[in-house]
Amino acid sequence: MDQTLSEPAAAGGADERRTILRLRGVSKNFGAVAALTDVDLDVRAGEVVAVVGDNGAGKSTLVKVLSGVHAASSGTIEFDGREVQVPTPQSALDLGIATVFQDLALCDNLDVVANLFLNTELAPLRMDEVAMEVRSWELLKRLAAKIPSVRIPIASLSGGQRQSVAIARSLLRDPQLIILDEPTAALGVAQTAEVLNLVERLREDGLAVIMISHNMDDVRAVADRVAVLRLGRNNGDFSARDVTSEEVVAAITGATDNAVSRRASRNLPPASEEH
């Protein structure tokens, strides 16, 4: 079976966009434990790919491989058309891969500006206070983020606003790929809508976006494609416009002998499925 997270029949001309990320046969082992096995994934500019799967499916490991926390055990990673290595978090940033982890890593006692520029005190990003404040507003405006002041402490912000700051910080070095790890986890309805609007803005800006999520409503709201991992392996790639939540859940849980598993194995769009 050739189950893959790449090259689906995508809607809206996505196949014509530049492929920013291409994984082929990526595996990650921790001793005798295989966390990822022969994973393929393509992500294009101006595309949101939701990566879904049950607990232990390999989603977090995939994020850490792409963000340089863990080096892949085997396989190839191509970024913007060339094969690369991502051995450290700094190498991921240098390539143009920015990751917003679920814990956000914000300092509650510091204001928005300080959080955006934390750990960038050294050249080439060193700026004076005025320049940092101006740049902060530029980043937040780019996202249409609802932040009342860049001098407000992070502790005073809502969950959605905190996510806005974390995503704005990820844009500081003008990345081509943004990875969002469960960006709406533990948020209310209004805050979730706020964050999903941020994801839409990233796509409109032409960025490639990987969104890890357990929430199928969120996935269907913003994703162009849904890529399923199961037990560390590819288990389907679907057009979010056409696939149903039930079909995705079937791929997540490993249901067999049904339309979704047969389609995933052939990597065909829903419209071509025989009835």
ABEGO torsion letter per residue (X at the ends): XBBBABGBBBBGGAAABBBABBBBGBBBBBEABBABBGBBBBBBBGBBBBBBEBBGAGAAAAAAAAAGABBBABEBBBBGGBBBBBABAAAAAAAGBBBBBAAGGBBAABBAAAAAABGAABOAABBBAAAAAAAAAAAAAAAGBBBABAABBAAABBAAAAAAAAAAAAAAAGBABBBBBGAABGBBAAAAAAAAAAAAAAAAAGBBBBBBBABAAAAAAABABBBBBBGGBBAEBBBAAABBAAAAAAAAAGBBGBAAAAAAAAGBBAAABBX
